[in-house]
Amino acid sequence: MAAAASTSTHVGGAASLESGAFKYLLIFPAVFILLLMGIFPLLYAVVISFQRLSLSDQITDFQGLYNYARLMADGRFWAALLNTAIISIVALPIQLGLGLALASHFLSDRPLKRLFVALLIIPAVISPMVAGSMWRLMFDDRYGPINQIIGWIVGGRVSILWTIKPELAYPAIVICDVWQWTPFMFIILLAALGNVDREQLDAASIDGATRWEAFYHVALPAIWPVMMIALLIRGLDLIRIFDIVWQLTRGGPGNATETISIYAYLRGFHEFDTSYVGAMVVVLVIGLSLLLVAALKRMEIVR
């Protein structure tokens, strides 16, 4: 009887530990680290945005909306935001279109398919800093192969200053970004297209639908959620684009290609205007959060 009572007490204690606070105690370290790494920097940015911390001022008293008023009146901030939006709006559809075309092509059996797929993925695993440096050399006027190839085509030497002229700096950035991140779109869409029900495609073909009609009416709706997630991931990544632009143009010529990440970096680590950058971070986080929620609702992920 005593042994049975002891066993019952032990089982009851274990059950209470499993159903009580013990399970929360086990996950507390992981949750604490995530909150510390994610929320603390944001809260710190909020706090310093209401102060006046810079290279010349160390005022920790409450300064109201001083930094936010400066930010709203800063034309360079809005120009950097516009530059970021232009690069994102141009590069994202190109990456989606090329990725979808490549995925459709390699969905069927092709000679040396695995080799070509492996080669196409390589740019996505290269560091953006390395990719930017490589393309800067390729765009070089004297030694870069881009101008040499164009010269062979037109039958004479050409001098195109890709990273110096403002009207050519944008195409150079877009070309580099598309080259590096189209494989990301390609591999995700290839996996999505591979899971489309073949019976529905065969049924559409039997009903007289062309290959394009079957793709548009059957395959595209099936991969739509995956495609939207891929667009969302790449869109958020483009908003914080820094490495490629920094290596190609340093935000120049002048401030012509300065993105919001480059501007924040220069104000924070070159001019040491800490509180101003804190206000910039708060405004960007609020704006991006609103855009993200709107996008997720439209994609019917968040209801």
Beta strands, then each sheet from edge to edge (+ up, - down):
strand 1: 52-53
strand 2: 58-59
sheet 1: 1+ 2-
end
